[in-house]
Amino acid sequence: MTLETDLRLGETQWCLDCEEVKPLEQGECVIRYGSFIEYTCYQCKDNKAKQSKRETIHLAMLEDFSDVIAKHLPTFDNNIEADTWNLLVLFTEETIHQLTKENNK
């Protein structure tokens, strides 16, 4: 195989995220050096963007909970039990899921 052959993109590429072979036009090459191509399909790229947005919302909501606790319970000494905090995190995740569910359809 020659270098010229190695540098050509095929009609299909292997997506590094979902590990499926997809048509080239259904994604983009992120980085290419030598004969190595990093290809991500648009579906995986979109999923990453949605996940990033959800993580941003999640962190903002948890910060708001912390701000409310600090404002209204000034003597609070950070003694929430781990199970209680995990329940709050789960509640936050479920709330975000339900609020963004319509956007995912």
KELOSE-332881 format. One record per atom (N, C-alpha, C): residue in one letter; residue number from 1; atom name; x, y, z. Coordinates in steps of 0.1 Angstrom, whole numbers, plus 2048, in hexadecimal, padded with zeros to 3 digits. Example, Ala and Ser with C-alpha at 12.3 -4.5 7.8 and 13.67 -1.06 7.14 Angstrom:
BEGIN
{kolvo=a | marke=1 | kegu=N | X=884 | Y=7C7 | Z=84E};
{kolvo=a | marke=1 | kegu=CA | X=87B | Y=7D3 | Z=84E};
{kolvo=a | marke=1 | kegu=C | X=884 | Y=7DF | Z=84E};
{kolvo=s | marke=2 | kegu=N | X=880 | Y=7EA | Z=847};
{kolvo=s | marke=2 | kegu=CA | X=889 | Y=7F5 | Z=847};
{kolvo=s | marke=2 | kegu=C | X=881 | Y=800 | Z=84F};
This chain:
BEGIN
{kolvo=m | marke=1 | kegu=N | X=808 | Y=7F4 | Z=800};
{kolvo=m | marke=1 | kegu=CA | X=800 | Y=800 | Z=800};
{kolvo=m | marke=1 | kegu=C | X=809 | Y=80C | Z=800};
{kolvo=t | marke=2 | kegu=N | X=806 | Y=816 | Z=7F8};
{kolvo=t | marke=2 | kegu=CA | X=80E | Y=822 | Z=7F7};
{kolvo=t | marke=2 | kegu=C | X=808 | Y=82D | Z=800};
{kolvo=l | marke=3 | kegu=N | X=811 | Y=837 | Z=803};
{kolvo=l | marke=3 | kegu=CA | X=80D | Y=842 | Z=80B};
{kolvo=l | marke=3 | kegu=C | X=800 | Y=849 | Z=805};
{kolvo=e | marke=4 | kegu=N | X=800 | Y=84A | Z=7F8};
{kolvo=e | marke=4 | kegu=CA | X=7F5 | Y=850 | Z=7F2};
{kolvo=e | marke=4 | kegu=C | X=7E8 | Y=849 | Z=7F5};
{kolvo=t | marke=5 | kegu=N | X=7E8 | Y=83C | Z=7F4};
{kolvo=t | marke=5 | kegu=CA | X=7DC | Y=834 | Z=7F7};
{kolvo=t | marke=5 | kegu=C | X=7D8 | Y=835 | Z=806};
{kolvo=d | marke=6 | kegu=N | X=7E2 | Y=836 | Z=80F};
{kolvo=d | marke=6 | kegu=CA | X=7DF | Y=837 | Z=81D};
{kolvo=d | marke=6 | kegu=C | X=7D8 | Y=844 | Z=821};
{kolvo=l | marke=7 | kegu=N | X=7DB | Y=84F | Z=819};
{kolvo=l | marke=7 | kegu=CA | X=7D6 | Y=85C | Z=81C};
{kolvo=l | marke=7 | kegu=C | X=7C8 | Y=85E | Z=817};
{kolvo=r | marke=8 | kegu=N | X=7C3 | Y=855 | Z=80F};
{kolvo=r | marke=8 | kegu=CA | X=7B5 | Y=857 | Z=80A};
{kolvo=r | marke=8 | kegu=C | X=7AB | Y=852 | Z=814};
{kolvo=l | marke=9 | kegu=N | X=7A0 | Y=859 | Z=814};
{kolvo=l | marke=9 | kegu=CA | X=795 | Y=855 | Z=81D};
{kolvo=l | marke=9 | kegu=C | X=78C | Y=84B | Z=815};
{kolvo=g | marke=10 | kegu=N | X=788 | Y=841 | Z=81C};
{kolvo=g | marke=10 | kegu=CA | X=77F | Y=837 | Z=815};
{kolvo=g | marke=10 | kegu=C | X=770 | Y=83D | Z=815};
{kolvo=e | marke=11 | kegu=N | X=767 | Y=835 | Z=810};
{kolvo=e | marke=11 | kegu=CA | X=759 | Y=839 | Z=810};
{kolvo=e | marke=11 | kegu=C | X=753 | Y=837 | Z=81E};
{kolvo=t | marke=12 | kegu=N | X=759 | Y=82F | Z=825};
{kolvo=t | marke=12 | kegu=CA | X=754 | Y=82D | Z=833};
{kolvo=t | marke=12 | kegu=C | X=760 | Y=82F | Z=83D};
{kolvo=q | marke=13 | kegu=N | X=75D | Y=832 | Z=849};
{kolvo=q | marke=13 | kegu=CA | X=767 | Y=834 | Z=853};
{kolvo=q | marke=13 | kegu=C | X=762 | Y=82E | Z=860};
{kolvo=w | marke=14 | kegu=N | X=76B | Y=82B | Z=869};
{kolvo=w | marke=14 | kegu=CA | X=768 | Y=825 | Z=876};
{kolvo=w | marke=14 | kegu=C | X=767 | Y=830 | Z=880};
{kolvo=c | marke=15 | kegu=N | X=75B | Y=832 | Z=887};
{kolvo=c | marke=15 | kegu=CA | X=759 | Y=83D | Z=891};
{kolvo=c | marke=15 | kegu=C | X=760 | Y=838 | Z=89D};
{kolvo=l | marke=16 | kegu=N | X=769 | Y=841 | Z=8A3};
{kolvo=l | marke=16 | kegu=CA | X=770 | Y=83E | Z=8AF};
{kolvo=l | marke=16 | kegu=C | X=767 | Y=83D | Z=8BB};
{kolvo=d | marke=17 | kegu=N | X=75C | Y=844 | Z=8BB};
{kolvo=d | marke=17 | kegu=CA | X=753 | Y=844 | Z=8C7};
{kolvo=d | marke=17 | kegu=C | X=749 | Y=838 | Z=8C7};
{kolvo=c | marke=18 | kegu=N | X=742 | Y=836 | Z=8BD};
{kolvo=c | marke=18 | kegu=CA | X=738 | Y=82B | Z=8BD};
{kolvo=c | marke=18 | kegu=C | X=73E | Y=81E | Z=8B7};
{kolvo=e | marke=19 | kegu=N | X=74A | Y=81F | Z=8B2};
{kolvo=e | marke=19 | kegu=CA | X=751 | Y=814 | Z=8AC};
{kolvo=e | marke=19 | kegu=C | X=749 | Y=80C | Z=8A1};
{kolvo=e | marke=20 | kegu=N | X=742 | Y=814 | Z=899};
{kolvo=e | marke=20 | kegu=CA | X=73B | Y=80F | Z=88E};
{kolvo=e | marke=20 | kegu=C | X=741 | Y=815 | Z=881};
{kolvo=v | marke=21 | kegu=N | X=73F | Y=80D | Z=876};
{kolvo=v | marke=21 | kegu=CA | X=744 | Y=812 | Z=869};
{kolvo=v | marke=21 | kegu=C | X=738 | Y=81A | Z=863};
{kolvo=k | marke=22 | kegu=N | X=73B | Y=826 | Z=85F};
{kolvo=k | marke=22 | kegu=CA | X=730 | Y=82F | Z=85A};
{kolvo=k | marke=22 | kegu=C | X=735 | Y=835 | Z=84D};
{kolvo=p | marke=23 | kegu=N | X=72C | Y=839 | Z=844};
{kolvo=p | marke=23 | kegu=CA | X=730 | Y=840 | Z=838};
{kolvo=p | marke=23 | kegu=C | X=737 | Y=84D | Z=83C};
{kolvo=l | marke=24 | kegu=N | X=741 | Y=850 | Z=834};
{kolvo=l | marke=24 | kegu=CA | X=749 | Y=85C | Z=837};
{kolvo=l | marke=24 | kegu=C | X=741 | Y=869 | Z=838};
{kolvo=e | marke=25 | kegu=N | X=737 | Y=86A | Z=830};
{kolvo=e | marke=25 | kegu=CA | X=72F | Y=877 | Z=830};
{kolvo=e | marke=25 | kegu=C | X=726 | Y=878 | Z=83D};
{kolvo=q | marke=26 | kegu=N | X=726 | Y=86E | Z=845};
{kolvo=q | marke=26 | kegu=CA | X=71E | Y=86E | Z=852};
{kolvo=q | marke=26 | kegu=C | X=726 | Y=872 | Z=85E};
{kolvo=g | marke=27 | kegu=N | X=732 | Y=878 | Z=85B};
{kolvo=g | marke=27 | kegu=CA | X=73B | Y=87C | Z=866};
{kolvo=g | marke=27 | kegu=C | X=746 | Y=885 | Z=861};
{kolvo=e | marke=28 | kegu=N | X=750 | Y=887 | Z=86A};
{kolvo=e | marke=28 | kegu=CA | X=75B | Y=88F | Z=866};
{kolvo=e | marke=28 | kegu=C | X=768 | Y=88A | Z=86C};
{kolvo=c | marke=29 | kegu=N | X=772 | Y=88D | Z=864};
{kolvo=c | marke=29 | kegu=CA | X=780 | Y=889 | Z=869};
{kolvo=c | marke=29 | kegu=C | X=785 | Y=894 | Z=872};
{kolvo=v | marke=30 | kegu=N | X=788 | Y=890 | Z=87E};
{kolvo=v | marke=30 | kegu=CA | X=78C | Y=89A | Z=888};
{kolvo=v | marke=30 | kegu=C | X=79B | Y=89D | Z=886};
{kolvo=i | marke=31 | kegu=N | X=7A3 | Y=893 | Z=886};
{kolvo=i | marke=31 | kegu=CA | X=7B1 | Y=894 | Z=884};
{kolvo=i | marke=31 | kegu=C | X=7B6 | Y=88A | Z=87A};
{kolvo=r | marke=32 | kegu=N | X=7C0 | Y=88E | Z=873};
{kolvo=r | marke=32 | kegu=CA | X=7C5 | Y=884 | Z=869};
{kolvo=r | marke=32 | kegu=C | X=7D4 | Y=886 | Z=868};
{kolvo=y | marke=33 | kegu=N | X=7DC | Y=87C | Z=86B};
{kolvo=y | marke=33 | kegu=CA | X=7EA | Y=87D | Z=86A};
{kolvo=y | marke=33 | kegu=C | X=7EF | Y=86F | Z=864};
{kolvo=g | marke=34 | kegu=N | X=7F7 | Y=871 | Z=85A};
{kolvo=g | marke=34 | kegu=CA | X=7FC | Y=865 | Z=853};
{kolvo=g | marke=34 | kegu=C | X=7F0 | Y=85E | Z=84D};
{kolvo=s | marke=35 | kegu=N | X=7EF | Y=851 | Z=850};
{kolvo=s | marke=35 | kegu=CA | X=7E3 | Y=849 | Z=84B};
{kolvo=s | marke=35 | kegu=C | X=7D9 | Y=847 | Z=856};
{kolvo=f | marke=36 | kegu=N | X=7DB | Y=84E | Z=862};
{kolvo=f | marke=36 | kegu=CA | X=7D1 | Y=84C | Z=86D};
{kolvo=f | marke=36 | kegu=C | X=7C7 | Y=857 | Z=86C};
{kolvo=i | marke=37 | kegu=N | X=7BA | Y=853 | Z=86D};
{kolvo=i | marke=37 | kegu=CA | X=7AF | Y=85D | Z=86C};
{kolvo=i | marke=37 | kegu=C | X=7A6 | Y=85B | Z=878};
{kolvo=e | marke=38 | kegu=N | X=7A4 | Y=866 | Z=87F};
{kolvo=e | marke=38 | kegu=CA | X=79A | Y=866 | Z=88A};
{kolvo=e | marke=38 | kegu=C | X=78D | Y=86B | Z=885};
{kolvo=y | marke=39 | kegu=N | X=783 | Y=862 | Z=885};
{kolvo=y | marke=39 | kegu=CA | X=776 | Y=865 | Z=87F};
{kolvo=y | marke=39 | kegu=C | X=76C | Y=864 | Z=889};
{kolvo=t | marke=40 | kegu=N | X=763 | Y=86D | Z=88A};
{kolvo=t | marke=40 | kegu=CA | X=757 | Y=86D | Z=893};
{kolvo=t | marke=40 | kegu=C | X=74B | Y=870 | Z=88B};
{kolvo=c | marke=41 | kegu=N | X=741 | Y=867 | Z=88C};
{kolvo=c | marke=41 | kegu=CA | X=734 | Y=869 | Z=885};
{kolvo=c | marke=41 | kegu=C | X=72C | Y=874 | Z=88B};
{kolvo=y | marke=42 | kegu=N | X=724 | Y=87A | Z=884};
{kolvo=y | marke=42 | kegu=CA | X=71C | Y=885 | Z=888};
{kolvo=y | marke=42 | kegu=C | X=713 | Y=882 | Z=894};
{kolvo=q | marke=43 | kegu=N | X=70E | Y=875 | Z=894};
{kolvo=q | marke=43 | kegu=CA | X=705 | Y=871 | Z=89F};
{kolvo=q | marke=43 | kegu=C | X=70D | Y=871 | Z=8AC};
{kolvo=c | marke=44 | kegu=N | X=719 | Y=86C | Z=8AC};
{kolvo=c | marke=44 | kegu=CA | X=721 | Y=86C | Z=8B9};
{kolvo=c | marke=44 | kegu=C | X=725 | Y=87A | Z=8BD};
{kolvo=k | marke=45 | kegu=N | X=728 | Y=882 | Z=8B3};
{kolvo=k | marke=45 | kegu=CA | X=72C | Y=890 | Z=8B6};
{kolvo=k | marke=45 | kegu=C | X=720 | Y=897 | Z=8BC};
{kolvo=d | marke=46 | kegu=N | X=714 | Y=895 | Z=8B7};
{kolvo=d | marke=46 | kegu=CA | X=708 | Y=89B | Z=8BC};
{kolvo=d | marke=46 | kegu=C | X=705 | Y=896 | Z=8CA};
{kolvo=n | marke=47 | kegu=N | X=707 | Y=889 | Z=8CD};
{kolvo=n | marke=47 | kegu=CA | X=705 | Y=884 | Z=8DA};
{kolvo=n | marke=47 | kegu=C | X=70F | Y=88A | Z=8E4};
{kolvo=k | marke=48 | kegu=N | X=71B | Y=88C | Z=8E0};
{kolvo=k | marke=48 | kegu=CA | X=725 | Y=892 | Z=8E8};
{kolvo=k | marke=48 | kegu=C | X=721 | Y=8A1 | Z=8EC};
{kolvo=a | marke=49 | kegu=N | X=71C | Y=8A8 | Z=8E2};
{kolvo=a | marke=49 | kegu=CA | X=718 | Y=8B6 | Z=8E5};
{kolvo=a | marke=49 | kegu=C | X=70C | Y=8B6 | Z=8EE};
{kolvo=k | marke=50 | kegu=N | X=702 | Y=8AD | Z=8ED};
{kolvo=k | marke=50 | kegu=CA | X=6F7 | Y=8AC | Z=8F6};
{kolvo=k | marke=50 | kegu=C | X=6FC | Y=8A9 | Z=904};
{kolvo=q | marke=51 | kegu=N | X=705 | Y=89F | Z=905};
{kolvo=q | marke=51 | kegu=CA | X=70A | Y=89B | Z=912};
{kolvo=q | marke=51 | kegu=C | X=712 | Y=8A6 | Z=919};
{kolvo=s | marke=52 | kegu=N | X=719 | Y=8AE | Z=911};
{kolvo=s | marke=52 | kegu=CA | X=721 | Y=8B9 | Z=917};
{kolvo=s | marke=52 | kegu=C | X=717 | Y=8C4 | Z=91C};
{kolvo=k | marke=53 | kegu=N | X=70C | Y=8C6 | Z=915};
{kolvo=k | marke=53 | kegu=CA | X=702 | Y=8D0 | Z=919};
{kolvo=k | marke=53 | kegu=C | X=6FB | Y=8CB | Z=926};
{kolvo=r | marke=54 | kegu=N | X=6F8 | Y=8BE | Z=927};
{kolvo=r | marke=54 | kegu=CA | X=6F2 | Y=8B9 | Z=933};
{kolvo=r | marke=54 | kegu=C | X=6FB | Y=8BA | Z=93F};
{kolvo=e | marke=55 | kegu=N | X=708 | Y=8B7 | Z=93D};
{kolvo=e | marke=55 | kegu=CA | X=712 | Y=8B8 | Z=948};
{kolvo=e | marke=55 | kegu=C | X=713 | Y=8C6 | Z=94D};
{kolvo=t | marke=56 | kegu=N | X=712 | Y=8D0 | Z=943};
{kolvo=t | marke=56 | kegu=CA | X=713 | Y=8DE | Z=947};
{kolvo=t | marke=56 | kegu=C | X=707 | Y=8E2 | Z=950};
{kolvo=i | marke=57 | kegu=N | X=6FB | Y=8DE | Z=94B};
{kolvo=i | marke=57 | kegu=CA | X=6EF | Y=8E0 | Z=953};
{kolvo=i | marke=57 | kegu=C | X=6EF | Y=8DA | Z=960};
{kolvo=h | marke=58 | kegu=N | X=6F4 | Y=8CD | Z=961};
{kolvo=h | marke=58 | kegu=CA | X=6F5 | Y=8C6 | Z=96D};
{kolvo=h | marke=58 | kegu=C | X=6FE | Y=8CD | Z=977};
{kolvo=l | marke=59 | kegu=N | X=709 | Y=8D1 | Z=973};
{kolvo=l | marke=59 | kegu=CA | X=712 | Y=8D8 | Z=97C};
{kolvo=l | marke=59 | kegu=C | X=70C | Y=8E6 | Z=981};
{kolvo=a | marke=60 | kegu=N | X=706 | Y=8ED | Z=978};
{kolvo=a | marke=60 | kegu=CA | X=6FF | Y=8F9 | Z=97C};
{kolvo=a | marke=60 | kegu=C | X=6F4 | Y=8F7 | Z=986};
{kolvo=m | marke=61 | kegu=N | X=6EC | Y=8ED | Z=984};
{kolvo=m | marke=61 | kegu=CA | X=6E2 | Y=8EA | Z=98E};
{kolvo=m | marke=61 | kegu=C | X=6E8 | Y=8E6 | Z=99C};
{kolvo=l | marke=62 | kegu=N | X=6F2 | Y=8DE | Z=99C};
{kolvo=l | marke=62 | kegu=CA | X=6F8 | Y=8DA | Z=9A9};
{kolvo=l | marke=62 | kegu=C | X=6FE | Y=8E6 | Z=9AF};
{kolvo=e | marke=63 | kegu=N | X=704 | Y=8F0 | Z=9A8};
{kolvo=e | marke=63 | kegu=CA | X=709 | Y=8FC | Z=9AD};
{kolvo=e | marke=63 | kegu=C | X=6FE | Y=904 | Z=9B3};
{kolvo=d | marke=64 | kegu=N | X=6F3 | Y=905 | Z=9AD};
{kolvo=d | marke=64 | kegu=CA | X=6E7 | Y=90C | Z=9B2};
{kolvo=d | marke=64 | kegu=C | X=6E2 | Y=906 | Z=9BF};
{kolvo=f | marke=65 | kegu=N | X=6E2 | Y=8F8 | Z=9C0};
{kolvo=f | marke=65 | kegu=CA | X=6DE | Y=8F2 | Z=9CC};
{kolvo=f | marke=65 | kegu=C | X=6E8 | Y=8F6 | Z=9D8};
{kolvo=s | marke=66 | kegu=N | X=6F5 | Y=8F6 | Z=9D4};
{kolvo=s | marke=66 | kegu=CA | X=6FF | Y=8FA | Z=9DE};
{kolvo=s | marke=66 | kegu=C | X=6FD | Y=909 | Z=9E3};
{kolvo=d | marke=67 | kegu=N | X=6FA | Y=911 | Z=9D9};
{kolvo=d | marke=67 | kegu=CA | X=6F8 | Y=91F | Z=9DC};
{kolvo=d | marke=67 | kegu=C | X=6EB | Y=921 | Z=9E5};
{kolvo=v | marke=68 | kegu=N | X=6E1 | Y=91A | Z=9E3};
{kolvo=v | marke=68 | kegu=CA | X=6D5 | Y=91B | Z=9EB};
{kolvo=v | marke=68 | kegu=C | X=6D8 | Y=916 | Z=9F9};
{kolvo=i | marke=69 | kegu=N | X=6DF | Y=90B | Z=9FA};
{kolvo=i | marke=69 | kegu=CA | X=6E2 | Y=906 | Z=A07};
{kolvo=i | marke=69 | kegu=C | X=6EB | Y=910 | Z=A0F};
{kolvo=a | marke=70 | kegu=N | X=6F5 | Y=916 | Z=A08};
{kolvo=a | marke=70 | kegu=CA | X=6FD | Y=920 | Z=A0F};
{kolvo=a | marke=70 | kegu=C | X=6F6 | Y=92C | Z=A13};
{kolvo=k | marke=71 | kegu=N | X=6EC | Y=930 | Z=A0B};
{kolvo=k | marke=71 | kegu=CA | X=6E4 | Y=93C | Z=A0E};
{kolvo=k | marke=71 | kegu=C | X=6DB | Y=93A | Z=A19};
{kolvo=h | marke=72 | kegu=N | X=6D3 | Y=92F | Z=A19};
{kolvo=h | marke=72 | kegu=CA | X=6C8 | Y=92D | Z=A22};
{kolvo=h | marke=72 | kegu=C | X=6CC | Y=925 | Z=A2F};
{kolvo=l | marke=73 | kegu=N | X=6D7 | Y=91E | Z=A2E};
{kolvo=l | marke=73 | kegu=CA | X=6DC | Y=916 | Z=A39};
{kolvo=l | marke=73 | kegu=C | X=6EB | Y=91A | Z=A3C};
{kolvo=p | marke=74 | kegu=N | X=6ED | Y=926 | Z=A41};
{kolvo=p | marke=74 | kegu=CA | X=6FB | Y=92B | Z=A43};
{kolvo=p | marke=74 | kegu=C | X=703 | Y=923 | Z=A4D};
{kolvo=t | marke=75 | kegu=N | X=6FC | Y=91B | Z=A56};
{kolvo=t | marke=75 | kegu=CA | X=704 | Y=913 | Z=A60};
{kolvo=t | marke=75 | kegu=C | X=707 | Y=905 | Z=A5B};
{kolvo=f | marke=76 | kegu=N | X=703 | Y=903 | Z=A4E};
{kolvo=f | marke=76 | kegu=CA | X=705 | Y=8F5 | Z=A48};
{kolvo=f | marke=76 | kegu=C | X=714 | Y=8F2 | Z=A48};
{kolvo=d | marke=77 | kegu=N | X=717 | Y=8E7 | Z=A4C};
{kolvo=d | marke=77 | kegu=CA | X=726 | Y=8E3 | Z=A4D};
{kolvo=d | marke=77 | kegu=C | X=729 | Y=8D8 | Z=A44};
{kolvo=n | marke=78 | kegu=N | X=722 | Y=8D7 | Z=A38};
{kolvo=n | marke=78 | kegu=CA | X=726 | Y=8CD | Z=A2E};
{kolvo=n | marke=78 | kegu=C | X=725 | Y=8BE | Z=A33};
{kolvo=n | marke=79 | kegu=N | X=71A | Y=8BC | Z=A3B};
{kolvo=n | marke=79 | kegu=CA | X=718 | Y=8AE | Z=A40};
{kolvo=n | marke=79 | kegu=C | X=70D | Y=8A6 | Z=A3A};
{kolvo=i | marke=80 | kegu=N | X=70A | Y=8A9 | Z=A2D};
{kolvo=i | marke=80 | kegu=CA | X=700 | Y=8A1 | Z=A26};
{kolvo=i | marke=80 | kegu=C | X=706 | Y=893 | Z=A24};
{kolvo=e | marke=81 | kegu=N | X=6FE | Y=889 | Z=A27};
{kolvo=e | marke=81 | kegu=CA | X=703 | Y=87B | Z=A26};
{kolvo=e | marke=81 | kegu=C | X=704 | Y=878 | Z=A17};
{kolvo=a | marke=82 | kegu=N | X=70D | Y=86F | Z=A14};
{kolvo=a | marke=82 | kegu=CA | X=711 | Y=86C | Z=A06};
{kolvo=a | marke=82 | kegu=C | X=704 | Y=867 | Z=9FE};
{kolvo=d | marke=83 | kegu=N | X=6FC | Y=85F | Z=A05};
{kolvo=d | marke=83 | kegu=CA | X=6F0 | Y=859 | Z=9FF};
{kolvo=d | marke=83 | kegu=C | X=6E6 | Y=865 | Z=9FB};
{kolvo=t | marke=84 | kegu=N | X=6E5 | Y=86F | Z=A04};
{kolvo=t | marke=84 | kegu=CA | X=6DC | Y=87A | Z=A01};
{kolvo=t | marke=84 | kegu=C | X=6E2 | Y=882 | Z=9F5};
{kolvo=w | marke=85 | kegu=N | X=6EF | Y=884 | Z=9F5};
{kolvo=w | marke=85 | kegu=CA | X=6F4 | Y=88C | Z=9EA};
{kolvo=w | marke=85 | kegu=C | X=6F3 | Y=884 | Z=9DD};
{kolvo=n | marke=86 | kegu=N | X=6F5 | Y=877 | Z=9DD};
{kolvo=n | marke=86 | kegu=CA | X=6F3 | Y=86F | Z=9D1};
{kolvo=n | marke=86 | kegu=C | X=6E4 | Y=870 | Z=9CC};
{kolvo=l | marke=87 | kegu=N | X=6DB | Y=870 | Z=9D6};
{kolvo=l | marke=87 | kegu=CA | X=6CD | Y=872 | Z=9D2};
{kolvo=l | marke=87 | kegu=C | X=6CA | Y=87F | Z=9CB};
{kolvo=l | marke=88 | kegu=N | X=6D1 | Y=88A | Z=9D0};
{kolvo=l | marke=88 | kegu=CA | X=6D0 | Y=897 | Z=9CA};
{kolvo=l | marke=88 | kegu=C | X=6D5 | Y=897 | Z=9BC};
{kolvo=v | marke=89 | kegu=N | X=6E1 | Y=891 | Z=9BA};
{kolvo=v | marke=89 | kegu=CA | X=6E7 | Y=890 | Z=9AD};
{kolvo=v | marke=89 | kegu=C | X=6DE | Y=888 | Z=9A4};
{kolvo=l | marke=90 | kegu=N | X=6D8 | Y=87D | Z=9A8};
{kolvo=l | marke=90 | kegu=CA | X=6CF | Y=875 | Z=9A0};
{kolvo=l | marke=90 | kegu=C | X=6C2 | Y=87D | Z=99C};
{kolvo=f | marke=91 | kegu=N | X=6BD | Y=884 | Z=9A6};
{kolvo=f | marke=91 | kegu=CA | X=6B2 | Y=88D | Z=9A4};
{kolvo=f | marke=91 | kegu=C | X=6B5 | Y=897 | Z=999};
{kolvo=t | marke=92 | kegu=N | X=6C1 | Y=89D | Z=99A};
{kolvo=t | marke=92 | kegu=CA | X=6C5 | Y=8A7 | Z=990};
{kolvo=t | marke=92 | kegu=C | X=6C6 | Y=8A1 | Z=982};
{kolvo=e | marke=93 | kegu=N | X=6CC | Y=896 | Z=981};
{kolvo=e | marke=93 | kegu=CA | X=6CE | Y=88F | Z=974};
{kolvo=e | marke=93 | kegu=C | X=6C0 | Y=88B | Z=96E};
{kolvo=e | marke=94 | kegu=N | X=6B7 | Y=887 | Z=976};
{kolvo=e | marke=94 | kegu=CA | X=6AA | Y=883 | Z=971};
{kolvo=e | marke=94 | kegu=C | X=6A2 | Y=88F | Z=96D};
{kolvo=t | marke=95 | kegu=N | X=6A3 | Y=89A | Z=975};
{kolvo=t | marke=95 | kegu=CA | X=69C | Y=8A7 | Z=971};
{kolvo=t | marke=95 | kegu=C | X=6A1 | Y=8AC | Z=964};
{kolvo=i | marke=96 | kegu=N | X=6AE | Y=8AC | Z=962};
{kolvo=i | marke=96 | kegu=CA | X=6B4 | Y=8B0 | Z=955};
{kolvo=i | marke=96 | kegu=C | X=6AF | Y=8A7 | Z=94A};
{kolvo=h | marke=97 | kegu=N | X=6AF | Y=89A | Z=94C};
{kolvo=h | marke=97 | kegu=CA | X=6AB | Y=891 | Z=942};
{kolvo=h | marke=97 | kegu=C | X=69C | Y=894 | Z=93E};
{kolvo=q | marke=98 | kegu=N | X=694 | Y=896 | Z=947};
{kolvo=q | marke=98 | kegu=CA | X=686 | Y=899 | Z=944};
{kolvo=q | marke=98 | kegu=C | X=684 | Y=8A6 | Z=93D};
{kolvo=l | marke=99 | kegu=N | X=68B | Y=8B0 | Z=942};
{kolvo=l | marke=99 | kegu=CA | X=68A | Y=8BD | Z=93C};
{kolvo=l | marke=99 | kegu=C | X=68F | Y=8BE | Z=92D};
{kolvo=t | marke=100 | kegu=N | X=699 | Y=8B6 | Z=92A};
{kolvo=t | marke=100 | kegu=CA | X=69F | Y=8B6 | Z=91D};
{kolvo=t | marke=100 | kegu=C | X=69A | Y=8AB | Z=914};
{kolvo=k | marke=101 | kegu=N | X=690 | Y=8A3 | Z=919};
{kolvo=k | marke=101 | kegu=CA | X=68B | Y=897 | Z=912};
{kolvo=k | marke=101 | kegu=C | X=685 | Y=89B | Z=905};
{kolvo=e | marke=102 | kegu=N | X=67D | Y=8A6 | Z=904};
{kolvo=e | marke=102 | kegu=CA | X=677 | Y=8AB | Z=8F8};
{kolvo=e | marke=102 | kegu=C | X=681 | Y=8AF | Z=8EE};
{kolvo=n | marke=103 | kegu=N | X=68C | Y=8B4 | Z=8F2};
{kolvo=n | marke=103 | kegu=CA | X=697 | Y=8B8 | Z=8E8};
{kolvo=n | marke=103 | kegu=C | X=69D | Y=8AC | Z=8E2};
{kolvo=n | marke=104 | kegu=N | X=69D | Y=8A0 | Z=8E8};
{kolvo=n | marke=104 | kegu=CA | X=6A3 | Y=894 | Z=8E3};
{kolvo=n | marke=104 | kegu=C | X=69B | Y=88D | Z=8D9};
{kolvo=k | marke=105 | kegu=N | X=68F | Y=891 | Z=8D7};
{kolvo=k | marke=105 | kegu=CA | X=686 | Y=889 | Z=8CE};
{kolvo=k | marke=105 | kegu=C | X=688 | Y=88E | Z=8C0};
